[in-house]
Amino acid sequence: MIPFNKPFIAGKELYYIAQAVTMGNIAADGYFTKACSRFMEERFGIKKVLMVPSGTAALELAAMLCDLQPGDEVIMPSYTFVSTASAFVRVGARPVFIDIRPDTLNIDETKIEAAITPRTRVIVPVHYAGVACEMDTIMDIARRYNLLVVEDAAQGVNAFYKGRALGSIGHLGCYSFHETKNYICGEGGALCINDERFIERAEILRDKGTNRQKFFRGEVDKYTWVDVGSSYVMAEILAAFLWGQLECLDSITTRRREIYEYYWTSLHPLAEAGLLRVPHIPPECQSNYHLFYILTRTAEERDEMLRHLRDNGVLAIFHYVPLHSSPMGRRWGYRSEDLPLTEDLASRLIRLPMYYELSSEQQEYVAHLVRTFCRSLASSCP
């Protein structure tokens, strides 16, 4: 069986874990946590990076920092992971789902203004597959309507829009280092703070609502409870693993690009024949090649191809169930037919195996199975 994903060791991850233990700090905010934060601040041009236990934790912190009131509205795509919405729902906000673009599967920036009401407070663009949303337009809308922008860049670490790192453009950004992402530590994330007014409170909320970071810096003589926070700190032992990955940032990206381009070259003739669709990266976007997906012509063909791949030892999978059509989405009054493009694209998408150690032989086998399936469809047409 060729798995969909496989965690990997790229460099000195295990050595750094042992080093963290030897240093005597595996809880939080030690040498490796600081190294990871500093690396991303400098590499991606972010004012402040706080390491957290997951991408979900980063989104929850961002939602808390937006200081939302019950009934406030947050505009986002429906085609995203549940954490994008749940982080804001848990602070009392209402998710306002809008449709996605057919080319990138990102939020359709042309539909945002029509969704704005007097209760709108935040826009949450989700950079799907490591390809940037149209951020210039989104930031312009936010400025004109006095809205905050929280980038869900869980899939967008080391991807760029017009030379700017994803996660560095909005007021806040959120990264994930889950084992399915490009750079991993099992579970982990980062909150990217690009607006300085959020830094002090973010440190407090992250550290159980205390001003402990000020104490560590010698700014107060003792620390105490000052706000409603929680334990949103990343364990030092995870940061040690992640540091081994970040040291290999460029080589990991190069390898993923090779895998992506092999799939694209192998399957593009099928796209030209109208048998499927391959991903599109706009010229202003520099992808991190997070995933490779194909779009079949119908939902039925998608299901048949998934079975064909599984029956032949390849675990390919679909992606999100659109949130507006979920049980929680229906509780907000949404219906499946409200976002027809999202529904259609979600029903036809397949993610192919893509991970650092995927061999060229394995990849060619996957591409061969896709070609075989599509050609069988073509030959059966009258």
VOBA-1610 file (N, C-alpha, C; in pm, whole numbers, padded with zeros to 5 digits, always signed):
BEGIN
Met+00083-00120+00000Met+00000+00000+00000Met+00087+00125+00000Ile+00062+00214-00091Ile+00126+00346-00091Ile+00037+00438-00009Pro+00085+00488+00106Pro-00001+00570+00192Pro-00022+00708+00133Phe-00124+00777+00183Phe-00146+00915+00141Phe-00038+01007+00197Asn+00002+00981+00321Asn+00100+01066+00388Asn+00190+00978+00474Lys+00312+01026+00495Lys+00406+00952+00579Lys+00498+01052+00649Pro+00496+01057+00784Pro+00589+01145+00856Pro+00733+01110+00822Phe+00822+01208+00833Phe+00957+01186+00785Phe+01059+01260+00872Ile+01182+01212+00864Ile+01297+01277+00926Ile+01380+01339+00814Ala+01401+01471+00822Ala+01475+01540+00716Ala+01619+01570+00755Gly+01645+01582+00885Gly+01779+01623+00928Gly+01811+01573+01067Lys+01830+01667+01162Lys+01879+01635+01295Lys+01768+01638+01400Glu+01645+01606+01361Glu+01532+01617+01453Glu+01552+01536+01580Leu+01593+01410+01567Leu+01606+01324+01685Leu+01723+01369+01773Tyr+01828+01417+01711Tyr+01941+01470+01788Tyr+01897+01591+01870Tyr+01816+01679+01810Tyr+01773+01799+01881Tyr+01676+01766+01995Ile+01595+01663+01976Ile+01510+01619+02087Ile+01596+01576+02205Ala+01698+01494+02178Ala+01788+01451+02284Ala+01859+01571+02347Gln+01894+01669+02265Gln+01961+01788+02317Gln+01868+01866+02409Ala+01739+01875+02372Ala+01643+01946+02456Ala+01631+01879+02593Val+01627+01746+02592Val+01619+01673+02719Val+01745+01698+02802Thr+01859+01695+02737Thr+01986+01717+02807Thr+01992+01858+02867Met+01936+01955+02795Met+01934+02093+02845Met+01844+02109+02967Gly+01753+02012+02985Gly+01670+02014+03104Gly+01541+02093+03092Asn+01498+02120+02969Asn+01372+02193+02950Asn+01298+02134+02831Ile+01193+02057+02860Ile+01112+02002+02751Ile+00969+02053+02757Ala+00942+02149+02844Ala+00805+02199+02859Ala+00773+02307+02757Ala+00829+02427+02771Ala+00792+02535+02680Ala+00894+02647+02685Asp+00902+02721+02573Asp+00978+02846+02564Asp+01125+02832+02601Gly+01183+02721+02555Gly+01326+02703+02573Gly+01403+02744+02449Tyr+01523+02692+02435Tyr+01612+02730+02326Tyr+01549+02705+02189Phe+01488+02588+02170Phe+01437+02553+02037Phe+01308+02628+02002Thr+01224+02652+02100Thr+01106+02733+02076Thr+01145+02871+02026Lys+01242+02930+02094Lys+01288+03064+02055Lys+01355+03061+01919Ala+01428+02954+01891Ala+01495+02944+01761Ala+01394+02936+01647Cys+01289+02858+01666Cys+01185+02846+01564Cys+01116+02980+01541Ser+01080+03048+01650Ser+01013+03178+01638Ser+01101+03278+01564Arg+01225+03286+01606Arg+01317+03384+01547Arg+01340+03353+01398Phe+01352+03226+01364Phe+01372+03187+01224Phe+01258+03235+01137Met+01134+03211+01180Met+01019+03250+01098Met+01000+03401+01094Glu+01028+03468+01204Glu+01020+03614+01203Glu+01114+03673+01099Glu+01236+03622+01097Glu+01336+03676+01005Glu+01314+03628+00862Arg+01283+03502+00845Arg+01269+03446+00710Arg+01143+03498+00640Phe+01035+03514+00716Phe+00906+03549+00655Phe+00863+03693+00679Gly+00945+03771+00749Gly+00912+03911+00770Gly+00791+03934+00857Ile+00783+03860+00968Ile+00670+03868+01061Ile+00717+03937+01188Lys+00638+04029+01240Lys+00680+04106+01358Lys+00701+04016+01479Lys+00609+03924+01502Lys+00619+03836+01620Lys+00556+03701+01587Val+00630+03595+01617Val+00579+03458+01599Val+00577+03391+01735Leu+00461+03340+01773Leu+00445+03267+01898Leu+00415+03121+01865Met+00498+03030+01916Met+00478+02888+01891Met+00365+02836+01980Val+00276+02757+01920Val+00157+02706+01990Val+00142+02557+01961Pro+00050+02489+02032Pro+00042+02343+02019Pro-00015+02292+01887Ser-00085+02378+01810Ser-00148+02331+01687Ser-00192+02451+01604Gly-00226+02424+01478Gly-00286+02528+01396Gly-00420+02572+01451Thr-00493+02478+01509Thr-00622+02511+01572Thr-00601+02608+01687Ala-00498+02585+01768Ala-00469+02676+01879Ala-00435+02815+01827Ala-00362+02823+01717Ala-00328+02953+01659Ala-00456+03026+01616Leu-00548+02954+01553Leu-00675+03016+01511Leu-00758+03059+01631Glu-00758+02978+01737Glu-00834+03015+01856Glu-00777+03140+01922Leu-00645+03149+01929Leu-00583+03269+01983Leu-00616+03391+01897Ala-00609+03374+01765Ala-00641+03484+01675Ala-00784+03532+01695Ala-00876+03437+01709Ala-01016+03473+01731Ala-01034+03550+01861Met-00964+03508+01966Met-00971+03579+02095Met-00916+03721+02082Leu-00809+03737+02006Leu-00747+03867+01991Leu-00836+03964+01911Cys-00924+03910+01829Cys-01014+03995+01751Cys-01123+04059+01837Asp-01134+04014+01963Asp-01226+04074+02060Asp-01369+04081+02007Leu-01416+03967+01958Leu-01549+03959+01899Leu-01658+03950+02005Gln-01774+04001+01970Gln-01890+03994+02056Gln-01991+03894+01998Pro-02077+03836+02082Pro-02178+03743+02030Pro-02259+03807+01916Gly-02267+03733+01806Gly-02341+03782+01691Gly-02256+03852+01587Asp-02131+03885+01620Asp-02042+03941+01520Asp-02018+03839+01410Glu-01991+03886+01290Glu-01980+03798+01174Glu-01837+03793+01121Val-01801+03673+01074Val-01668+03648+01021Val-01684+03581+00885Ile-01631+03644+00781Ile-01644+03594+00645Ile-01530+03497+00615Met-01564+03381+00561Met-01465+03277+00531Met-01519+03184+00425Pro-01432+03105+00362Pro-01483+03004+00269Pro-01543+02887+00346Ser-01636+02819+00282Ser-01690+02696+00341Ser-01596+02578+00317Tyr-01515+02588+00212Tyr-01424+02479+00178Tyr-01295+02496+00257Thr-01298+02448+00381Thr-01184+02460+00471Thr-01201+02359+00584Phe-01098+02346+00665Phe-01104+02256+00780Phe-01192+02318+00888Val-01250+02234+00971Val-01345+02278+01071Val-01287+02384+01165Ser-01157+02378+01194Ser-01098+02471+01289Ser-01111+02616+01245Thr-01111+02640+01114Thr-01125+02777+01065Thr-01251+02841+01120Ala-01360+02765+01119Ala-01487+02818+01168Ala-01502+02803+01318Ser-01466+02687+01373Ser-01493+02661+01515Ser-01418+02757+01605Ala-01299+02802+01563Ala-01222+02896+01645Ala-01300+03024+01669Phe-01377+03068+01572Phe-01453+03192+01585Phe-01591+03166+01647Val-01648+03051+01617Val-01777+03018+01677Val-01765+03007+01828Arg-01654+02954+01878Arg-01640+02933+02022Arg-01629+03064+02100Val-01603+03177+02031Val-01605+03307+02100Val-01733+03384+02070Gly-01832+03314+02010Gly-01964+03373+01992Gly-01992+03431+01855Ala-01896+03423+01762Ala-01916+03482+01630Ala-01994+03388+01539Arg-02048+03447+01433Arg-02122+03371+01334Arg-02038+03361+01207Pro-02013+03239+01157Pro-01940+03226+01031Pro-02030+03260+00913Val-01980+03341+00824Val-02052+03375+00701Val-01973+03310+00587Phe-02028+03202+00532Phe-01958+03125+00430Phe-01987+03182+00291Ile-01880+03195+00211Ile-01899+03235+00073Ile-01827+03136-00018Asp-01856+03147-00147Asp-01807+03048-00243Asp-01658+03068-00273Ile-01601+02969-00341Ile-01459+02969-00374Ile-01439+02991-00524Arg-01316+03023-00558Arg-01279+03040-00699Arg-01263+02904-00765Pro-01301+02891-00892Pro-01286+02761-00959Pro-01142+02727-00993Asp-01051+02828-01001Asp-00915+02798-01044Asp-00824+02756-00930Thr-00832+02823-00815Thr-00743+02792-00703Thr-00813+02725-00586Leu-00945+02725-00584Leu-01026+02675-00473Leu-01011+02760-00348Asn-00957+02880-00364Asn-00949+02977-00255Asn-01076+03061-00249Ile-01094+03134-00140Ile-01207+03223-00124Ile-01218+03316-00246Asp-01339+03333-00296Asp-01362+03421-00411Asp-01369+03565-00361Glu-01261+03638-00384Glu-01252+03774-00332Glu-01358+03866-00391Thr-01414+03830-00507Thr-01516+03916-00569Thr-01651+03903-00499Lys-01665+03806-00411Lys-01792+03785-00340Lys-01789+03837-00195Ile-01675+03890-00153Ile-01662+03930-00013Ile-01748+04052+00019Glu-01741+04156-00063Glu-01811+04280-00030Glu-01961+04258-00017Ala-02017+04173-00100Ala-02161+04148-00094Ala-02202+04080+00036Ala-02107+04013+00102Ala-02136+03942+00227Ala-02118+04029+00350Ile-02065+04150+00334Ile-02040+04238+00449Ile-02169+04302+00497Thr-02188+04299+00629Thr-02303+04362+00694Thr-02250+04450+00808Pro-02337+04525+00875Pro-02290+04604+00990Pro-02228+04520+01102Arg-02253+04388+01104Arg-02196+04303+01209Arg-02064+04238+01169Thr-02019+04258+01045Thr-01895+04196+00998Thr-01774+04257+01070Arg-01686+04171+01118Arg-01566+04218+01188Arg-01436+04164+01129Val-01440+04044+01069Val-01317+03977+01029Val-01337+03907+00894Ile-01231+03904+00815Ile-01224+03820+00694Ile-01115+03716+00718Val-01146+03591+00686Val-01049+03482+00705Val-01021+03414+00571Pro-00920+03460+00498Pro-00880+03388+00376Pro-00804+03261+00413Val-00834+03154+00343Val-00767+03025+00364Val-00685+02995+00240His-00554+02982+00256His-00465+02959+00143His-00462+02810+00112Tyr-00551+02766+00024Tyr-00567+02624-00002Tyr-00448+02569-00082Ala-00398+02455-00036Ala-00292+02380-00105Ala-00162+02458-00114Gly-00144+02559-00028Gly-00022+02638-00032Gly-00018+02739-00145Val-00135+02774-00199Val-00146+02875-00305Val-00222+02994-00247Ala-00167+03113-00264Ala-00220+03231-00197Ala-00355+03275-00251Cys-00438+03326-00159Cys-00559+03399-00198Cys-00518+03532-00261Glu-00613+03602-00319Glu-00587+03732-00380Glu-00581+03837-00269Met-00465+03846-00206Met-00454+03922-00081Met-00460+04073-00099Asp-00414+04126-00211Asp-00423+04271-00230Asp-00569+04317-00226Thr-00654+04246-00296Thr-00796+04280-00297Thr-00858+04264-00159Ile-00824+04155-00092Ile-00881+04129+00041Ile-00837+04235+00141Met-00710+04272+00139Met-00662+04375+00232Met-00723+04511+00200Asp-00745+04539+00073Asp-00809+04666+00035Asp-00952+04671+00088Ile-01026+04562+00074Ile-01163+04557+00127Ile-01161+04576+00279Ala-01066+04509+00346Ala-01058+04520+00491Ala-01031+04664+00534Arg-00943+04733+00463Arg-00914+04873+00497Arg-01037+04961+00478Arg-01108+04941+00370Arg-01223+05027+00340Arg-01337+05005+00438Tyr-01351+04885+00490Tyr-01461+04856+00582Tyr-01415+04843+00727Asn-01288+04874+00753Asn-01233+04868+00889Asn-01248+04729+00950Leu-01204+04628+00876Leu-01214+04489+00919Leu-01074+04434+00946Leu-01068+04331+01029Leu-00944+04258+01052Leu-00933+04143+00953Val-00810+04107+00921Val-00784+03992+00834Val-00698+03892+00910Val-00750+03770+00923Val-00677+03660+00986Val-00649+03556+00878Glu-00523+03541+00840Glu-00488+03442+00738Glu-00482+03302+00798Asp-00564+03213+00744Asp-00548+03072+00777Asp-00444+03018+00678Ala-00320+03023+00721Ala-00208+02975+00639Ala-00157+02842+00690Ala-00247+02760+00742Ala-00208+02629+00794Ala-00134+02548+00688Gln-00178+02561+00562Gln-00114+02490+00452Gln-00011+02578+00379Gly+00012+02699+00428Gly+00088+02797+00352Gly+00224+02835+00405Val+00283+02755+00493Val+00416+02789+00544Val+00518+02784+00430Asn+00594+02892+00415Asn+00696+02904+00311Asn+00636+02912+00171Ala+00514+02965+00161Ala+00454+03002+00033Ala+00439+03154+00032Phe+00429+03212-00089Phe+00438+03357-00101Phe+00334+03413-00200Tyr+00298+03538-00177Tyr+00210+03613-00266Tyr+00281+03743-00301Lys+00317+03758-00428Lys+00389+03877-00475Lys+00511+03905-00387Gly+00582+03799-00351Gly+00704+03813-00274Gly+00686+03821-00124Arg+00561+03825-00076Arg+00534+03833+00068Arg+00489+03697+00120Ala+00546+03657+00232Ala+00514+03525+00288Ala+00369+03519+00332Leu+00303+03409+00304Leu+00169+03389+00357Leu+00179+03382+00510Gly+00085+03445+00575Gly+00090+03459+00720Gly+00148+03591+00765Ser+00213+03663+00671Ser+00275+03792+00705Ser+00196+03911+00651Ile+00083+03885+00585Ile+00012+03991+00513Ile-00106+04045+00593Gly-00187+03957+00649Gly-00301+03999+00731Gly-00256+04053+00866His-00354+04099+00943His-00321+04146+01079His-00265+04031+01163Leu-00321+03912+01141Leu-00276+03791+01211Leu-00269+03677+01110Gly-00183+03580+01137Gly-00174+03463+01052Gly-00156+03338+01137Cys-00193+03224+01081Cys-00190+03099+01157Cys-00123+02990+01074Tyr-00022+02925+01133Tyr+00050+02815+01070Tyr+00018+02683+01141Ser+00037+02574+01067Ser+00023+02440+01125Ser+00148+02359+01093Phe+00189+02278+01189Phe+00300+02185+01170Phe+00254+02042+01202His+00128+02016+01173His+00071+01881+01186His+00148+01786+01095Glu+00143+01658+01126Glu+00223+01562+01051Glu+00185+01553+00904Thr+00070+01607+00865Thr+00031+01607+00724Thr+00083+01729+00648Lys+00146+01823+00717Lys+00191+01946+00652Lys+00331+01930+00594Asn+00382+02035+00532Asn+00514+02029+00469Asn+00627+02015+00572Tyr+00615+02089+00682Tyr+00715+02091+00788Tyr+00643+02050+00916Ile+00693+01950+00985Ile+00610+01882+01083Ile+00679+01868+01218Cys+00596+01849+01320Cys+00648+01806+01452Cys+00541+01722+01523Gly+00456+01657+01446Gly+00346+01577+01501Gly+00223+01663+01511Glu+00215+01742+01617Glu+00114+01846+01635Glu+00188+01974+01671Gly+00153+02083+01608Gly+00219+02209+01639Gly+00166+02319+01550Gly+00191+02443+01590Gly+00145+02556+01511Gly+00217+02682+01553Ala+00180+02792+01487Ala+00239+02921+01521Ala+00136+03030+01493Leu+00133+03129+01581Leu+00054+03249+01560Leu+00147+03358+01509Cys+00115+03412+01393Cys+00193+03519+01331Cys+00123+03652+01359Ile+00195+03743+01421Ile+00137+03873+01459Ile+00205+03981+01376Asn+00128+04046+01290Asn+00181+04149+01202Asn+00137+04289+01243Asp+00045+04296+01335Asp-00003+04424+01390Asp+00043+04431+01535Glu+00131+04525+01565Glu+00195+04529+01697Glu+00099+04544+01813Arg-00019+04598+01789Arg-00112+04618+01900Arg-00159+04486+01962Phe-00139+04375+01891Phe-00185+04245+01942Phe-00077+04169+02019Ile+00047+04213+02014Ile+00157+04132+02066Ile+00144+04108+02216Glu+00127+04214+02293Glu+00127+04198+02438Glu+00013+04108+02484Arg-00106+04130+02432Arg-00219+04048+02477Arg-00204+03904+02429Ala-00148+03885+02310Ala-00127+03749+02260Ala-00036+03670+02354Glu+00069+03732+02403Glu+00159+03666+02497Glu+00084+03627+02625Ile-00003+03714+02670Ile-00079+03688+02793Ile-00178+03574+02772Leu-00257+03580+02665Leu-00356+03475+02639Leu-00290+03340+02620Arg-00176+03339+02554Arg-00104+03214+02528Arg-00053+03151+02656Asp-00021+03234+02754Asp+00042+03184+02877Asp-00057+03185+02993Lys-00174+03125+02967Lys-00274+03102+03073Lys-00335+03229+03130Gly-00328+03337+03054Gly-00384+03463+03101Gly-00296+03537+03198Thr-00168+03500+03204Thr-00075+03566+03297Thr+00023+03655+03222Asn+00087+03743+03296Asn+00192+03828+03238Asn+00330+03769+03265Arg+00339+03637+03255Arg+00463+03567+03286Arg+00576+03606+03192Gln+00546+03633+03064Gln+00653+03670+02971Gln+00718+03803+03012Lys+00638+03895+03062Lys+00696+04020+03114Lys+00788+03992+03233Phe+00750+03897+03315Phe+00833+03859+03431Phe+00966+03801+03384Phe+00961+03713+03284Phe+01084+03653+03233Phe+01177+03758+03173Arg+01119+03864+03117Arg+01200+03971+03058Arg+01244+04075+03161Gly+01200+04057+03286Gly+01238+04150+03392Gly+01158+04278+03392Glu+01043+04279+03323Glu+00962+04400+03315Glu+00870+04415+03436Val+00843+04305+03508Val+00768+04309+03634Val+00841+04220+03734Asp+00822+04246+03865Asp+00895+04169+03965Asp+00827+04038+04002Lys+00703+04020+03957Lys+00633+03892+03974Lys+00522+03887+03869Tyr+00475+03764+03841Tyr+00368+03756+03741Tyr+00240+03705+03807Thr+00127+03740+03742Thr-00002+03706+03799Thr-00107+03696+03689Trp-00227+03663+03728Trp-00340+03645+03635Trp-00394+03782+03596Val-00396+03811+03464Val-00440+03942+03418Val-00547+03936+03310Asp-00575+03817+03252Asp-00674+03807+03144Asp-00722+03663+03136Val-00823+03640+03056Val-00876+03504+03037Val-00799+03438+02924Gly-00709+03349+02957Gly-00631+03280+02856Gly-00638+03130+02876Ser-00540+03061+02820Ser-00532+02917+02839Ser-00388+02874+02812Ser-00362+02745+02814Ser-00227+02695+02790Ser-00209+02672+02640Tyr-00157+02773+02573Tyr-00137+02767+02428Tyr+00012+02768+02395Val+00095+02709+02478Val+00238+02705+02453Val+00277+02572+02388Met+00371+02576+02298Met+00423+02454+02236Met+00527+02390+02328Ala+00522+02260+02342Ala+00623+02188+02420Ala+00759+02202+02353Glu+00861+02224+02434Glu+00997+02242+02383Glu+01044+02121+02304Ile+00999+02003+02344Ile+01043+01882+02275Ile+00989+01877+02132Leu+00869+01935+02109Leu+00815+01946+01974Leu+00890+02051+01894Ala+00923+02161+01961Ala+00999+02266+01892Ala+01137+02215+01850Ala+01195+02126+01929Ala+01324+02069+01892Ala+01313+01989+01763Phe+01207+01909+01752Phe+01184+01833+01629Phe+01162+01929+01512Leu+01080+02031+01535Leu+01048+02125+01428Leu+01173+02201+01382Trp+01261+02233+01475Trp+01382+02305+01437Trp+01466+02223+01338Gly+01468+02092+01357Gly+01538+02006+01262Gly+01476+02013+01123Gln+01345+02034+01117Gln+01276+02048+00988Gln+01301+02187+00927Leu+01293+02290+01009Leu+01312+02425+00955Leu+01453+02445+00901Glu+01551+02377+00961Glu+01686+02382+00906Glu+01691+02327+00764Cys+01598+02240+00731Cys+01593+02178+00598Cys+01481+02237+00512Leu+01437+02356+00546Leu+01322+02418+00480Leu+01336+02415+00328Asp+01449+02458+00276Asp+01465+02469+00132Asp+01469+02332+00065Ser+01540+02238+00125Ser+01549+02106+00062Ser+01415+02033+00065Ile+01337+02053+00171Ile+01203+01993+00177Ile+01115+02051+00068Thr+01119+02183+00051Thr+01039+02248-00053Thr+01082+02201-00192Thr+01212+02189-00213Thr+01262+02141-00343Thr+01209+02002-00374Arg+01212+01915-00273Arg+01163+01778-00295Arg+01014+01778-00325Arg+00937+01859-00254Arg+00792+01862-00279Arg+00763+01920-00417Arg+00843+02016-00459Arg+00824+02071-00593Arg+00850+01965-00699Glu+00953+01883-00679Glu+00981+01776-00773Glu+00864+01680-00785Ile+00805+01643-00670Ile+00690+01552-00671Ile+00572+01617-00742Tyr+00545+01742-00708Tyr+00433+01815-00769Tyr+00451+01823-00921Glu+00569+01860-00965Glu+00591+01879-01108Glu+00586+01747-01183Tyr+00628+01639-01118Tyr+00618+01507-01183Tyr+00471+01471-01206Tyr+00389+01488-01103Tyr+00246+01462-01119Tyr+00188+01550-01229Trp+00221+01680-01223Trp+00161+01774-01318Trp+00198+01737-01461Thr+00325+01708-01486Thr+00370+01671-01620Thr+00308+01540-01666Ser+00297+01445-01575Ser+00242+01314-01611Ser+00094+01319-01642Leu+00021+01405-01570Leu-00125+01404-01581Leu-00181+01518-01665His-00096+01614-01701His-00147+01726-01780His-00204+01684-01914Pro-00148+01583-01983Pro-00212+01538-02108Pro-00357+01494-02088Leu-00388+01436-01972Leu-00527+01398-01944Leu-00613+01521-01927Ala-00555+01626-01868Ala-00629+01751-01854Ala-00655+01813-01991Glu-00555+01810-02080Glu-00573+01864-02214Glu-00679+01788-02292Ala-00694+01660-02259Ala-00796+01578-02325Ala-00933+01593-02261Gly-00942+01672-02154Gly-01071+01695-02088Gly-01116+01584-01998Leu-01022+01497-01956Leu-01058+01382-01874Leu-01048+01411-01724Leu-00972+01512-01688Leu-00964+01556-01549Leu-00904+01697-01548Arg-00890+01754-01427Arg-00828+01885-01413Arg-00714+01876-01313Val-00606+01948-01340Val-00492+01953-01249Val-00488+02091-01184Pro-00410+02110-01076Pro-00410+02238-01005Pro-00356+02353-01089His-00396+02474-01048His-00350+02596-01113His-00283+02685-01010Ile-00164+02736-01042Ile-00093+02830-00956Ile-00082+02963-01032Pro-00151+03069-00989Pro-00142+03199-01056Pro+00002+03251-01056Pro+00038+03331-01155Pro+00178+03377-01166Pro+00226+03459-01048Glu+00134+03526-00976Glu+00176+03607-00862Glu+00195+03524-00736Cys+00171+03395-00744Cys+00179+03308-00627Cys+00299+03214-00638Gln+00375+03204-00530Gln+00482+03105-00521Gln+00438+02999-00422Ser+00403+02883-00472Ser+00348+02777-00388Ser+00456+02709-00306Asn+00413+02644-00199Asn+00503+02556-00124Asn+00477+02410-00159Tyr+00386+02387-00257Tyr+00356+02253-00307Tyr+00308+02162-00194His+00208+02213-00124His+00158+02138-00009His+00089+02009-00051Leu+00009+02015-00154Leu-00059+01893-00197Leu-00081+01898-00347Phe-00108+01781-00403Phe-00145+01772-00545Phe-00281+01705-00552Tyr-00373+01776-00616Tyr-00508+01721-00631Tyr-00545+01714-00778Ile-00641+01631-00808Ile-00703+01629-00940Ile-00853+01645-00921Leu-00917+01699-01022Leu-01063+01712-01024Leu-01118+01626-01136Thr-01200+01529-01100Thr-01264+01445-01200Thr-01381+01521-01262Arg-01440+01463-01365Arg-01550+01532-01434Arg-01680+01527-01356Thr-01699+01421-01279Thr-01822+01406-01201Thr-01790+01347-01065Ala-01885+01358-00973Ala-01868+01298-00841Ala-01861+01146-00851Glu-01937+01090-00943Glu-01936+00945-00961Glu-01799+00896-01008Glu-01739+00969-01100Glu-01605+00932-01145Glu-01503+00944-01031Arg-01520+01045-00946Arg-01430+01059-00831Arg-01436+00934-00744Asp-01557+00890-00710Asp-01572+00774-00623Asp-01516+00648-00688Glu-01537+00635-00819Glu-01487+00517-00890Glu-01334+00518-00895Met-01275+00636-00917Met-01130+00643-00921Met-01069+00614-00785Leu-01129+00664-00678Leu-01079+00635-00544Leu-01080+00484-00518Arg-01187+00417-00560Arg-01194+00272-00544Arg-01086+00203-00627His-01069+00251-00750His-00968+00194-00840His-00828+00206-00779Leu-00797+00321-00724Leu-00665+00340-00662Leu-00649+00253-00539Arg-00752+00249-00453Arg-00742+00167-00331Arg-00730+00018-00365Asp-00807-00026-00464Asp-00802-00167-00502Asp-00665-00206-00555Asn-00589-00107-00600Asn-00456-00134-00654Asn-00345-00085-00562Gly-00377-00067-00434Gly-00274-00043-00335Gly-00231+00101-00315Val-00316+00197-00356Val-00282+00339-00340Val-00390+00406-00256Leu-00350+00469-00147Leu-00446+00539-00064Leu-00449+00686-00106Ala-00543+00719-00192Ala-00576+00858-00225Ala-00705+00892-00153Ile-00726+01019-00125Ile-00842+01058-00045Ile-00906+01185-00101Phe-01031+01209-00062Phe-01093+01337-00093Phe-01052+01436+00015His-01109+01556+00012His-01071+01653+00112His-01194+01697+00189Tyr-01214+01827+00210Tyr-01315+01875+00304Tyr-01458+01845+00260Val-01541+01814+00358Val-01687+01825+00341Val-01719+01972+00367Pro-01775+02045+00270Pro-01799+02189+00289Pro-01872+02217+00420Leu-01825+02314+00494Leu-01878+02339+00628Leu-02022+02385+00626His-02063+02456+00520His-02201+02504+00518His-02300+02389+00506Ser-02255+02274+00453Ser-02345+02160+00437Ser-02334+02060+00551Ser-02249+02089+00649Ser-02230+02000+00764Ser-02346+02017+00863Pro-02358+01926+00960Pro-02462+01945+01063Pro-02451+02079+01135Met-02330+02122+01168Met-02313+02252+01232Met-02350+02365+01137Gly-02315+02350+01010Gly-02351+02452+00912Gly-02502+02468+00900Arg-02572+02356+00905Arg-02719+02363+00896Arg-02777+02431+01019Arg-02709+02418+01133Arg-02757+02487+01253Arg-02751+02639+01236Trp-02662+02686+01148Trp-02653+02828+01119Trp-02749+02869+01007Gly-02827+02774+00957Gly-02927+02808+00856Gly-02884+02787+00713Tyr-02767+02727+00693Tyr-02720+02706+00556Tyr-02780+02579+00496Arg-02788+02579+00362Arg-02834+02463+00287Arg-02726+02422+00189Ser-02727+02297+00149Ser-02623+02246+00059Ser-02615+02325-00070Glu-02729+02371-00120Glu-02731+02439-00249Glu-02692+02586-00241Asp-02659+02635-00121Asp-02627+02777-00106Asp-02497+02816-00177Leu-02402+02724-00183Leu-02272+02751-00245Leu-02244+02645-00351Pro-02304+02661-00468Pro-02300+02553-00568Pro-02161+02520-00618Leu-02075+02620-00635Leu-01941+02591-00685Leu-01860+02512-00582Thr-01871+02551-00455Thr-01802+02478-00348Thr-01849+02333-00345Glu-01980+02313-00352Glu-02035+02177-00350Glu-01983+02095-00467Asp-01983+02155-00585Asp-01941+02082-00705Asp-01794+02043-00698Leu-01708+02139-00667Leu-01565+02111-00665Leu-01528+02012-00555Ala-01589+02026-00438Ala-01560+01935-00327Ala-01598+01791-00362Ser-01701+01775-00442Ser-01749+01640-00476Ser-01664+01572-00582Arg-01571+01647-00645Arg-01493+01591-00756Arg-01343+01587-00728Leu-01302+01625-00608Leu-01159+01640-00580Leu-01098+01514-00520Ile-00979+01480-00568Ile-00899+01369-00513Ile-00759+01421-00483Arg-00709+01392-00363Arg-00570+01424-00328Arg-00485+01299-00346Leu-00380+01313-00423Leu-00291+01200-00448Leu-00182+01193-00341Pro-00124+01075-00318Pro-00017+01063-00220Pro+00094+01164-00247Met+00137+01234-00143Met+00244+01334-00158Met+00314+01351-00025Tyr+00435+01299-00017Tyr+00514+01312+00104Tyr+00662+01304+00067Tyr+00745+01350+00157Tyr+00888+01371+00133Tyr+00957+01247+00079Glu+00923+01131+00130Glu+00994+01010+00093Glu+00925+00930-00017Leu+00826+00988-00084Leu+00760+00921-00196Leu+00861+00900-00307Ser+00882+00776-00348Ser+00983+00747-00450Ser+00929+00774-00589Ser+01018+00789-00684Ser+00976+00812-00823Ser+00901+00690-00876Glu+00941+00570-00832Glu+00871+00449-00877Glu+00728+00446-00823Gln+00713+00482-00695Gln+00579+00487-00638Gln+00493+00593-00707Gln+00554+00706-00736Gln+00479+00814-00798Gln+00437+00776-00940Glu+00525+00713-01013Glu+00489+00670-01148Glu+00377+00567-01144Tyr+00378+00482-01043Tyr+00270+00383-01030Tyr+00136+00452-01006Val+00136+00554-00919Val+00012+00630-00894Val-00036+00695-01023Ala+00055+00762-01095Ala+00018+00829-01219Ala-00031+00728-01322His+00033+00612-01327His-00010+00506-01419His-00154+00464-01391Leu-00187+00447-01264Leu-00324+00406-01230Leu-00425+00513-01270Val-00390+00641-01250Val-00481+00748-01290Val-00498+00749-01441Arg-00388+00735-01514Arg-00397+00733-01661Arg-00480+00615-01709Thr-00457+00499-01649Thr-00531+00379-01689Thr-00681+00398-01668Phe-00717+00455-01553Phe-00858+00477-01524Phe-00920+00575-01624Cys-00853+00685-01649Cys-00909+00787-01738Cys-00921+00736-01880Arg-00822+00659-01924Arg-00829+00605-02061Arg-00940+00503-02075Ser-00967+00430-01967Ser-01079+00337-01972Ser-01210+00411-01987Leu-01221+00528-01923Leu-01340+00610-01938Leu-01353+00661-02080Ala-01238+00706-02135Ala-01240+00760-02271Ala-01279+00653-02373Ser-01227+00534-02354Ser-01257+00427-02450Ser-01399+00378-02442Ser-01464+00401-02327Ser-01603+00356-02311Ser-01703+00456-02366Cys-01654+00579-02401Cys-01745+00681-02454Cys-01786+00643-02596Pro-01913+00665-02632Pro-01959+00631-02768Pro-01892+00722-02872
//
